[in-house]
Amino acid sequence: MSKSTRRSFVQQTSSLLAGGALLGSSATAASPTHVASPLPPHRAVPLEGVHLYTDRISVAAGEPLQIYTSATEPFELQFVRLGPDVDGPDSDAVIKTWHVDQPLAQPIHPGSYIHVAKGLPAEAHGSITIELWVRLWNADESQAIISQLNDNQGWALIVEPDATLTFFTGETETWAESPHRTQAKLSRPGKKVDYHFPPAAWHHVVATFAGGRKAIWLDGRLVGNWTISSPTKVANVPLRIGALGIDGRAGQFLDADIAQPAIYGRELNADEIHDHYVLRARTVYSEPGLLACWPLDEDRGCAVHDSGPHGRDGQIVNHATWMIGGPAFLPAVARYDRYEPALDPRRGHGLRLACDDLYDCAWQATHQVEVPASAKSGLYAVRARFTSDGKTFLRQASVVVKPAARAKKAPIAFLFATNTWKAYSAGPFCPAWPVGSMTVNTGGHASPPNDVRAAYSFYRHHRGGQPAYQMGWHVPWPVSDPHLRYLKPEVGYSHLARADRHTQVWLEREGYRYDAYADIDLHRQPELLADYRVLFIVGHSEYWTSEAMAAVRAFLDRGGHVVCLSGNTMYWRVSYDEAGSVIECRKSDAWGAQLGPASRGECWHEHDQRRGGVPRDDNQPGWRTLGVEFATNNLLGVPGAGPFRVVAPDHFLFHTPHELGLKTGEQFGADPNDPLRQPIGHEADIRVSTLMSMSLQEPPTGAPTDLVDPPGITLLAEGIVTAPMKLTARDYYHRIVPPPKRDGAQIACEVIHWQRPGGGQVFAAPSIAAGWTLAVDRRWAGLMKNVLHHFGVEPG
């Protein structure tokens, strides 16, 4: 399809969609549950191929689900309930099918900046000063620091690809040709591949124009001074902080942290500039001639107020990142101090911008399905199937269908680890893969070859090197594909949706009734556990909000029971914005941290202003809820890594109502027909007493010490690794240490029963792969049936 033909086609299908021709599947069309705020004119990036997402990860039976697609070729769209085959679509129950012969291609608009609709008056200015603090992340291309410019009409302060500065005021035909460039450069951070590199230095940047001369000051020093024959012309366009206008659309986005931008209708003198440099943005400016000043002291949200007299308030486009501190902030705060950002007089305020920020595609909904009121709770999928070059491809998005609001509850609440699925969802616009199991590792699937950005995740930095603290739900996330695998394809292992599916399918096969929920459901409605007997936490349930953890503790305190078949559980704290459309995680001081000690002060979340990182570093450890904490990881695909080994054969869970006949030291849980399929891996948890015994060094200053297991915990079995391979272990303070060893094996995991003092019980076989082998080992399945029996749940 030619560019002109495609442009006409997109315009035509957009008009059809606006009139409702493409939207719908049910007789009663409901209002969309998610409506994105309109963007100001913004550089559009077209997408090739087929992409999709839904308005939410969790929907109740009887409610509508909005589907958003962008495609440049025809495809078949389906809404299905996943069947018993975890590896393919053949057993799935199809609820609705659409044949999309005239697809709608919808672009994306990455890049964050501050849009100020009320710009400076469109008149000649005899003098003007632009001032702000900048901490640069990337200088791969020309980036606008602040501008009131469209194409070449107006002015712009620009950082060039070599990190020098240009102040364009219309003296040349284009801003890219401006000869007025400084020799001085902004500093840049270290290696982008190192998650712990320190950020670059803050720089105080001032640009002035007055009396036929313009100048640039850097950190209180004059670094550029030029004579100009014509006055500065101010275009009748919006002010943009972190972008400039090209053909009326925002572009040339800034990869930098900014603090306290300000504009004056006069020239600041050398003394004033020096005084402002020394203040390091700790005082809000109020000098004569102030046209606008944005202190950036909101620290959350998308509104930016102007402290000046003219009301030039701004709006953040594409979210950006708050809570990073300002130029006077010393972010190397102590790890275990009770640091309070609001009480730190030096912290100040800053905003982090990124050229690839994208948290909501803001597409038009193309389809809607009314989930049947009688729909059985469980995991469903929206699926696009299309053919290219003789191959059939699938693009899938998992959807949790929870019970209808008034439905009678099942005895089991089943929690899908959707926060973790999202955490790993790098490469949202990656190419599709053929039908069948695909292997995608931490960095996400390959990015497309064109200028499609926004490939960051909690495991992959922004394009400019900024740590990725937040991710949006209203973008495609192909890694929620329920068939996706991890590590070596021949192993058949998975740690995201497919890991959860093994336990779900086993429950259905054995006749146990359950209601399915997503992580956000428990976060929003902690009371939803009230009428359940058992909560299942499965797979790789790594990312938890404080509210959800508190809900599980309250459930246990009321006498509820938990089955934990998850490894690396409750490891990172996350939070949501008020709309539940953005998830936040700030990783420091642990495995996979994006923040090093020098930047620990950035660990506090925008959404709730509380410390992020690992809950155990903030006095809310997972072991107080589940009795175990993350400790080990090992590579799968080697025989002997690893089964469960019995420690307490006389415990009642091994005998009633099903006699398992297991003896001390006997192994179980492995697939007898596949030595690579084992219940241990690739991450697993152990008791806090074992974790503390592994430390070889003194605890860090201020850290908790002498931790012991809460009363009532019984060690039932161990997950062992007998293969001659390296098992990586970390102590309670996340330092790498030798793994514990007993009876000739490395201990990767500890299976426990915990009779809590309040009456609730926990059974934990805390390994990501634990559910993987339930269907293939009779004794492991028998132990699970005994657990459910003692927790008051029977099949049927």
N, C-alpha and C positions, 0 to 999 in steps of 0.2 A: 504494500500500500504506500503510495507516494505521500510526502509530507502534506501537500495541499489537500489531497483526498482525505487523509486522516484528520486534518484540522476540520474539514467540513463535516466529517462523520462524528467527531467528538461534539461539535456544536449541535448537530442534529440530535444525538442521543441525550445530550444534556437537557435540551428542550423537552424531549419526551419524558425524561426522568422527573423534571420539575412538574410536569403535568400528571404524573402518576402512572405513566404507561409501563414503566419497568418495575415499579414497586408493587409487591403484593404476592400473596399466595393463598390467603384465607378470605372468606367472604366478608368478614368484618375487619376493616383496616384500622389498626390502632395507631395512636400517635407514637413517633419514635421515642424510645426511652433515653436516647443520647442525642443531643443537638449541640454541635460544636459552635463556638463563637466565631463569627466571620473574621477573617484575616484582613488587615489592610493590604493593598496591592503588594505582591511578594513574588520574588523569583520562583518560577515553577520548574520542577524537574520531572520530565515525563518518565513513565514506567513502561517497560516492555514485559510481555508475558501476562500471567494471571496471578492476581493477588487478592486476598480476602481477609476480613476480620468481622467480628460481631460486636454488638453494642455492649456486651457484658460476657463474662466468663461463666456466670451462674444465672439460670433462669428457672422459675417455678413452673411446674406443670399448669397448663391453662393460660400462660402468659405469652405475649408476642415476643419474638426475637428478631431484631433488625440485623440484616446482613449487608456488608459493604464490600463491593467488588470493584476491581479495576482490571480490565483485560484488553488486549490488543488482538485477540483471536477468539473464535467461538469456543464455548465450553458447556459442559453439562454440570449443573449445580444440584447437590443433594443435601438433605438433612436426614441423618441416620442415627439410629441407636446402635452402638457398637455391640457386636455379638461375641461369642465365646472364643473366636480365633483372635489372639492378640497380635498376630503377624500379618494379617491381611484383611481386605474388606468383604470377602465372600460371604461371611456369616452375619453381616450387619443387616439390620432391619431398616429398610428405606421408608421414611415417613413422607417425604415430599421431594419431587424432582422438577427442575426447571431446565428447559433447553434454551440456552442463551445464544441465539444466532447473530444478534446485533449487540455485542458487548459495549460497555462504556469504559473508555480509557480515562482514568482520573490521575492527575499528577500529584506529587507531594511538594511541600514548601518548607524545607529544612532551613534552619538558621534563626537564632534568637537575637533580638535587639529591643531597644525602647523606642516606641513610636509616640511622638509628641505632635498631636494634630494641630495645635496652636503654635505655629512657628513664629519666627521673628517677622515683623512687618516687611512686606515686599517693597522696600525702598532702599535708596543708597545710604550707606552708613559711613560717616566720616571716620569712626573708630569703633573697634570691637575687640573683645578678648574672649578667648575660649580657654577653659581651664578644667583639668581633671587629673585623676591618678589612674595609671594603667599598669597592669602586670600581664605581660605578653605570654601566651602559650605557644603560638605558632606564627610563622612569618613565611609561609610557602607562597603566598600571593598577596597582592595589594588588598588591604583591609581598611574600611572606614572606621575611624575612632568616633567621630561625631560629624554631622553634616546637616546642611539644609541645601540640598542639591538634587537636581534631576538632570541626568546626562551631564551637561557641562554648564548648566545655569545654576549659579549659586556658589556656595563655598563648602569645603570639606577638609578636615584634618585626617590625614591618611598615614598608615604605617606601611612601608614598602616591603617587598619580599626579602630585602637584606636587613630589615629591622630599622631602617632610617625613617625619618619623618618628612612629610610634605604638607604644607598648608596651601591648598588651592583656593584662589580667590577670583578666578576668571581671567587671568592675564594671558592664558594660552587657550588654544581651541579645545583641548580636552584636559581633564584632570590627570590622565595618565602621562601627558607630555610635560607636566609642570617641571621647570628646571630648578625650582626652589626647594631643594632637598637638603636636609642636614647631613653633616658627616657623622655626627654622633648617632649611636644606635641604642635601641632598647635591648635589654638583656633578655635572653631566652632560657627556658629550663633545660635540664640535662636530658639524658637519653629517654626517649618516649617508651622504650621497651621495658624500662625499669619502673615497677609500680611504686617504688619508694623514692624516686628522685625528688629533690626539693624543688619547689616552684621558683620561677624567676623572681627577680627583685621588683618591688613596686617603683614606678617612676612618676614624678610630678611633671606634667606636660602643660605648657602654656603657649598659646599662639595669639599674637596680637597684630592688629592692623590699625595704623593711625598716621596721619600726615604724610601720606604717600610712601610709607615704609611698612613692611611687615616683618615679624620676627617669630622665632620659636625658641622657647626656653625649656631646658631639660634639667630637672633636679636643681633648680635655682640658678642655673648658668645659661647665659645666652649662647645658643649653638647655631643660630641661623639668622641672618639680617639682610633684607633685600629692599631695593627701591622699586616702587610700583607706580606706574603712571596713571592708572585708572582706579576709581573708587571700588570698594567691594560691593557687588550687587547681590541682594538677597532674593532668591527665587520664591515665588508664592507656592511653596510645597511644605510638607511636614518636616519638622526636625526629626532626625533619627540619630540615636546614640548606639553605635555599633553597626551601622549600615549606611549606605547612600542610595540614591535613586538612579535607576537605569531604566529608561523608557517608562517612567512612572512607577516602577516596582522596586522594592527593597532588594538590595544585593550587596556584594562585597562585604560579607559579614565578618565580624571581629571575633577572633579567638583570644580572649583576654578577660581578666578581671578588671572591673572599673570601680572607682570610688569618687563620690562627690563631684560630678560634672557641673560646671557653672558657666554662664555666659554674661558678659558685661557690655554695656553700650559705651564703654570708654576703654582706654589703654591702661592696664595695670602697670605701675612703675616697678623698678627693680626692687625697691624695699618691700613693697607689698608682695611681690612674687616670692621673695626670700622668706618673708614671714609665713606665708601660706605653706611653703615647703617645710618649714620647721614644725608647723602645727600638725602636719600629716593627717589632715582631714578629721581632726578631733573636735573642731568647732564649725558650726554651720555658718557660712558666709552671710554677711549682711551689709556689705560695702555699698556706697553710693553707686548708682548706675547699674545695679544688678538687674539683668533681664530675666534670669532664671537660675535656679540652683536646685539640684536634686540630691538631697542627703543620702538617699537609698537606705533609710533607717527602718523600712517596713519589715525586712527580714523574712517576709513570706508574701504569697499572693502575686497578682499581676499588675496591681496599681502602684504607680510611683508618683508621689506628690512633689510639687514645686514649692519650695519655701520662700520663693521670691514674691514680688507684689503683683505679678501678672497672670497667675493661675495657669502656667504651662505644665499641667499635670501630664504624666505619660502612662502608657500601657505597654507592658512587656509582651512581646510576641514570641510564641514558642517557649514560654515558661522560664527559661534560664535557670540559674542556681543561686539561691540565697545562702546565708549563714557561713560565709567564708572569712569574715573579718576584713578589716581595712588596713591601710598602710602602716599604722602604728601597732598593729596586733603582733604579738609574739606567739605563734601557733604551737610551739613545742610545749604544750601544757603537760603536767605530770600525769602519768597513766591512771593512777588510783586516787588522785586528789578529787575532792568533791567540787570540781570546777563549775561555776555558774556563769555562762556567757553574759547575762544581763548585769552582773555585778563587776565585770571587768572593765575598768575605765579606759583601757587601751585598745579594746577590741575593735571599736568602730564598726563600719558597715561597708560591705562590698557586694557586688553582683558579678557572677561569672557568666560570660556569654560564650556560645560555641556555634560555629558555622553549620554544625550538623544537628543542633538541638531539634528534636521533633517528638512530640508527645501525643499528638492527635492529628491524624491525616486529614480530618475535617471533610471526608468524602460525603457525597450524597448516598443515602441508603438506596440500594438497588433492589433488594428483596426483603420480604418479611414472611415469617412462618409463625403460625399460632401453634405453640406446643400443645398437643392434646391434653385436656384436663385429666384424662385417664393414663397419661404417659407414665411408664414405670421409671422411677428415679434411677439415675445412673449416669454413665458417661456417654455423651452423644458427640456428633461431629458435623460440621458444615464442610462439604467436600466439593471441590471443583475438579472435574476430570476433563482432560483435553488431549489431543493428539498432535504431535509435532515430529517431523522427520521419521514418520513410521513408528514412533514410540508413544505409549500412553503414559501420561503424567498425572499425578494427583497433587493437589494443593489442599491441605486440611487444617482445620482449626477445631480443637476440642471445646466442648461446651458441657458443663455440669448441669443436669436437670435435677433440681431438688423437688421435694414433694409439694403439692399444692398447699396453700396456706391453711386450709381446714381439713386436710387429709389426716387420717389416723396414723400416728407415727409407728415406724417399725422399731424393733428393739435395738437396732444398731444404727449409729450415725457414722457414716464413712466419709472421712475427710481427704479429699484429693489435694495433693501438694502443689496447688496452682501457683503459689508465690514463687516456688523454686522453678517451675516451668518458665515463668516470666523472667526470672533472674538470669537464665541462660540464653535468652532469646536474642542473641546477636544476629545481625544480618536479616532484618525483617523483609527485605526486598530481594532476597537471594533467588537464584534460579530454582525452579521446581525440579523434583526428582521423579524418576519413573516409578510406576506401581511396584510395590514390594518394599521390604525393609531397607531403610537408608541409614547410614551411620553418620552422625554429626557430633563433633566434639565441642569442647568448651568455647572455642572462638567462633562458633557458628558456621553455617555452610558458606560456600564461596560467595563473595559479593559480586554483583553484576559488573560488567566491564565499563559501563558509562558513569556519569556523574551522579550516581545515586549514593547518598551518604546515609547518615543515621544508622550505622551498623554497630553502635556501642551496646554494652550490656554491663551487668555487675561483674563481668569477667573480661571486659574489653573496653579500653579507654575510648574517649571521644577521638575524633579524627585529629584534632589538634594536640592531643596528649592530656587533656583534662580528665581527671578521674570521673567515672560515670556514677553519679549518686542517685539518679532518678530515672525511671522509665515509665512510659505511658502505656495504657491498656488499649487505646483506640488506634492501634497500628497493627499490621499483620505480625504474627509471631509463629512462623512455620515450625519451630521446635515444639509446639504443642501437638504436633502430629502424633496420634496415638500409636503409630507403628515405628516411630523413630528409635534407633539403637545408638549405642555409645561404645567407644573403644573399638576393638577389633571386630569386624563383621562376623567372623567365624565363631566368636564366643556367644553371640546372641543376647548379650546383656544390654540393659537399658536402665537409665536412672531418672527419667522424667515420666511422662504420662504412661508409657508402656510398663514401667516398674509398678505403678499403682494398679494397673489393670490386672496383673497376675493375681493379686489378692482379691480384687473385685470379682474376677471370673471364678475363682475358687469358691467364694461365698455363694455365688449364684448356683454353681454346679451342685453344691452340697445342700442347697435349699434354705440358706439363712437369709432372712429378710433384712434389708438395710435401706436407709435413706442417704442419698449422696449430697455432699456440700463442697463448696470451694472454700479456700482459706478466708476470703473476704466475707463470707457469710458468718463465720464464727467471730470475726473481728467486729462486724456490725451488729450482730445479734448474739451476744454471749449467752443469753437466756435460752437459745434454741436447744441446748443440750438437756434442758430440765427434765424432759419426759423419756429420755433414752436410758437404757441400761448400760450400754457399752459404746465407747468411742474408739474407732479404728484410726490410727495414725500410721500411714504407710509410705513406702518408697523412699523418697529423698526429701523429707519434710524439714528443710533446712532453714527457711525464712519465716519468722513469726513476728507478729505485732505483740506488744505488751498486753493489749486487751485480750487477744486470743489466748495467750499463755495464762492470764488470770482467769479466763473462763474455764480452762481445763482444770486448774487447781480448785476452783469453786465447785465444779462438777464432782471431782474426787472427794472433796470435803463433805459433799451432800450424800456420799455413798455410791456415786457412779464408779464405773470401771473403765480402764483404758487398756487397749491392746496396741502396743507399739511395735510395728514391723518396719521401722524406718531407721536409717543410719544418718549420722551427722545431723541429728534432730535438734531443733530449737537452737541453732548455732549462731545465726545472725538476726539482729533485730531490724524489722522494717516498720514503716508507717505509711499511711495513706493521706492524701489530701482530702478535704471535706467531701468532694464529689466522688471519691473512690476511683478517680481516673488516672492517678499517678501514684506509683509506689516508690518509696525512698529507702535506700540502704547505704550507710557510710561505713566502710570496712577499715578497721585499724587493729593493729596488735594481734593479728591471728593469721591463720593460713589463708592466702588469697587476698590479703589486705591491699587496698588501693591507696591507703594513707600510711606514710611512714611516721616515725616519732616526731620528726620536724614539723609535720602538718597535723598533728593529732587534734589540735583545736578546731579543725573543720569537721569533727566527728558528730557535732550536734545537729539534729535534724531541723529542717525548715518547717515541717508539718506540725510538730508538737514541741519544738525547742528543747528536746531532751537528748541525752547522750545516745549515740548509736553504737555500732560495733557489735561485740559479742556480749550477750546478756550476762554471762558469768563475770565479766569485767565491770558490770554495773549493778552488782548485788541482786540479780534476778536470774540465777543459773537454771538451766533446764533440769538439772538433777533434782532440784527441789520439787519438781512436778512429776518427772518420769523415773527418777532414781538412777539415771545414767547420763553420761556426757560424752560428746565426741572425743575420740582418742586416736584412731588409726585409719590408715588407708593403704590399700594394696592393689597391685595390678592383677586383673583377672586373666583367665586364659591359661592357667598353669595347673595341672592336676595337683591336688593337695592344698589348694587355697580356695576355700577350706570349708569343712563340715562343722557341725556342732558336736561337742564331746560332753558326755554326761558327767556331772559333778555330784548331784544329789539324787540318786536313783530312788530313794525311799519317799520322796516328796509326793503328795497325793495327786499332783497334776500328771504324774507319769502312770497313774494306776486307775483312776476312776473318772468317768464310767468305763473308759477303754483301757484295758491292760496293755501297755506298750512293751513290756518285757525287756526294758533297757537296763543295763548294768553300768557300774562305775567305769568310766573311760571308754565306753562304747560310743561309736560315732553314728550320727543320723543326719538327715536333712539334705543329702546330696542326691543327684540324679544317678540312679544305677546304670543308666544307658549312655550317660554323657559325663565324663570326668571333669569337663570344663564348667559344668553347671552346678554351682555350689551356693549355699545360702549366705556365705560371708563375702562381702565386697560391695562396692569397692571402698566404701567408708562405713565405719562401725563405731559403736559406743560402748563404754564400760562404766562400772561403778566409780564413784568419786574416790573411794578409799584406794582402789587400784591406781587410779589416775595420780593421786597424791604420792603414792609409793614409787612412782616412776621418776620423780624429779631428782636430778643429780646436782643442782645448784641451789643456792639460797633463793627464796622467793623474792620477786621484785619488791622494791620499797612500797610499803602501803598495801601490798596484796593480801588477800585472805590466806590464812595458814591453818594447819592442823584440822582440815576438814575431814569429817567422818560420815559414813553412810547413815542416813536416817534409820530409826528402828523399824524392824519389820521386813527387811529385805533378805531374801534367800537366793543365793546363787544356785541356779539349776543346771546350767551347762555353760560351756565356753565355745566360742567360735575360734577355731585353731587354724594355723597355717603351718603345714609340715613341709611344704615344698622349699627347696633351696633358693628362696627369693627374698628380696628385701621387703619387709613390712615397715612402713614408716609410721612412727608413733610420736605423739606430742603430749607433753605433760599438761597440767592444769593451766599453766601460764602460756601455753602454745609454743613451747620450745621443743625442738626435735630431740628426742631421747631414744635409747634402745627400747624396743617393745618388751612387755613382760613375757616371761617364759615359764612354762610348767610342764614337767613330764615330757621333755623333748620337743615341745611345740611352742611356737610364738602365739600369744593370745591376742586376737584381734577384736574380740567381741565377748560380752558377758550376758547370758540369758538369765533374767531374774523374774521372781515373783515378789511383789511388794504388797504386804498387807498394811495399808496405811492406818495410823491411829484413829482417823476419823471414820473408818469403815469402808472407804473406797479401796480398790485394788488395782494394781498395775501388773500386766504381764508384758515384758519387753524382750523381744529377740531383735536387738537394735542394730540391724544391718540393712543397707539399701536392698540387697539381693534376697532378703529373707522370704518375701512373698513369691520369689521366682521359682522356688522348688516345692511349694506346698502341694501342687498337683502331681508331683512325681515321686514323693517319698511318703509311704503309708504311715510311718511312725511320726514323722513331722506333722502330717495332717491330723493324726490321732491326738497328738499333744494339743494342737489348736482346738480340736473338738472338746477335749477335756477342759481347756481354759474357758471356752464359751459356756460349757455346762455349769461350771462353778461360778460363772458370772451371770447365770440365770437366763441364758439364751439357748434355745434348742432349734433345730431345723424346722422349716415349715411355718 
